[in-house]
Amino acid sequence: MDKSSHHIYHSIFNQGKKMKIKSLVSSKIAFAFVFLFASADAQEVKSLDKRKFIAWTVDHMPYHILVEDAIIDYNTLNTLENPRIQKKKGVKKLPILKEMRADDLLIIVQQKKSTKNEIHEIWYGNGLNFDIIPREIVDWVLSQDIQEALIEKDQYLNSPSDVVFFESENQRLLASYSSRFSLWKQHNFLLSTEELYLRSNLLQYSANFAFGNTLVGLPGSLFGSTSMGVGTRNSEIGIRFPAPINLLSFKDLKDEKLLREYLGLYSKVTIDNMFSTGAAFHAQMGFSFFPRSSTIASDTTFFSRNDIDPKDRYVNIIDMYALFAATFEAPVKIPAISRVTFTPGLHYMKVAHRTKDKDDKLYNRTFYEYDYATKSYQRYGDGDKSSTKEFGLYGRVDLMTEIGVIPKFLQQYEFLDFITLSKVPLFELSLQHITNLNTITSLAVNINDNVSFSMTTYSGAEGGTVQGGWLPEKNLWLGVRYRSDF
């Protein structure tokens, strides 16, 4: 009896153990399905019909603060600690809203065919996560006067926004990822071998220090100066200092033929979604201030007569540069490529050719070398021309891989496990060509959302209009970039 009882006990125990294991496995499978469905739901984002609504961002900080304070006041009036709420026990409690941060993007949504001056929804947040104030709560948060002021849009800086119309996280991430031409970066702190960018969380201004200007074809010390300026979302203006910086370059580029001793000014302008076409317009312009001269150095005898130092005989100054271009996303689909952008435009550069004496006085120089074969001087043009004007066609192509995705052929290598991405692409490739000037290619590799490494190659144009031998034939730069928010 004891043995049979013992056998029955073990039989029941084993059956119970098997049932527990099956139950545990079932629960894990169920949990896995729930997790997968939850993950799938997380990929879905709320979007609106572009045919029925219009949306724009509030880029003026006083109005941004106005909405921030309105949300705080609304939450204060609807908390349980409020005596008014405690007395009205039968009144349905309104939802508490998440407070808006100073660096949150503020988007106003309005119905296109609405005859009322009212806001349909208010979106605020950054990147993927946006909090939404629905129509039934908007009137509780903002008074009618404030709604009308926000809708009229003539008292504050604003810009069209497509964020509310995107149907996937990938589209929203792509929209928030800044282009090379963007004056308002995705992060408020960026430090690289090309620039230092700082943006205020309270004021709608940024400070930018640039070491060269690759976009106009003059990277590193070829730019002849270091620029420092103040920018807004759509513009930047500043000073060019005669302090060229050439970091991580395979050549020092300390060519004595490029004179870097004078101050200058520069400006940048960007217009997003120009004429509602989805294209962005970009303009850059810069000047240098240097002493003018009426004296002409037309041959090499001028050097001996005026005791000119050999290193100061053939010097060049970037007098002016300008770039006018438009960026648009190409309607092409390439495997593993999330976005392809084309930037056609026009490029202009004027270079002054001078000779400098020991007293730093400049003389107009009309030639750049002597040809012993023909026994004649190589001149910049007919007459006493002492400057070169370069007009060129500008073309740039930018490609980036899918955001947050590491290709499968790289995932099999364990030594690459340190690469973790969620909001940036793994590779960014660009090709830039300016006729009669140069070709610049760049490849950037993001190892995480904050750090990237890059390689930039430079190749000068043969027989270009900018003569005198002061531009290199080839060069290579390595780069490091760190971006974050503070």
Sequence and secondary structure as in RCSB ss.txt:
>XXXX:A:sequence
MDKSSHHIYHSIFNQGKKMKIKSLVSSKIAFAFVFLFASADAQEVKSLDKRKFIAWTVDHMPYHILVEDAIIDYN
TLNTLENPRIQKKKGVKKLPILKEMRADDLLIIVQQKKSTKNEIHEIWYGNGLNFDIIPREIVDWVLSQDIQEAL
IEKDQYLNSPSDVVFFESENQRLLASYSSRFSLWKQHNFLLSTEELYLRSNLLQYSANFAFGNTLVGLPGSLFGS
TSMGVGTRNSEIGIRFPAPINLLSFKDLKDEKLLREYLGLYSKVTIDNMFSTGAAFHAQMGFSFFPRSSTIASDT
TFFSRNDIDPKDRYVNIIDMYALFAATFEAPVKIPAISRVTFTPGLHYMKVAHRTKDKDDKLYNRTFYEYDYATK
SYQRYGDGDKSSTKEFGLYGRVDLMTEIGVIPKFLQQYEFLDFITLSKVPLFELSLQHITNLNTITSLAVNINDN
VSFSMTTYSGAEGGTVQGGWLPEKNLWLGVRYRSDF
>XXXX:A:secstr
 HHHHHHHHHHHHHHHHHHHHHHHHHHHHHHHHHHHHHHHHHHB     TTTEEEEEE  HHHHHHHHHHHHHHH
HHTSTTSHHHHH TTS          TTSEEEEEEETT  S   SEEEEEETTEEEEE HHHHHHHS HHHHHHH
HH SSS EEE  GGG  BHHHHHHHHS  TT SS SSSEEEESSEEEEE SSSS EEEEEEEEGGGTEEGGGG S
EEEEEE SSEEEEEEES    TTBSS    TTB     EEEEEEEETTGGGSS EEEEEEEEE       EE ST
HHHHHTT  GGGSSEEEEEEEEEEEEEEE    BTTEEEEEEEEEEEEEEEEEEEE TT  EEEE EEEEETTTT
EEEESSSSS  EEEEEEEEEEEEEEE BT   HHHHT GGGTT   SSSBSEEEEEEEETTTEEEEEEEEESSSS
EEEEEEEEEE TT SS SS S SEEEEEEEEEEE  
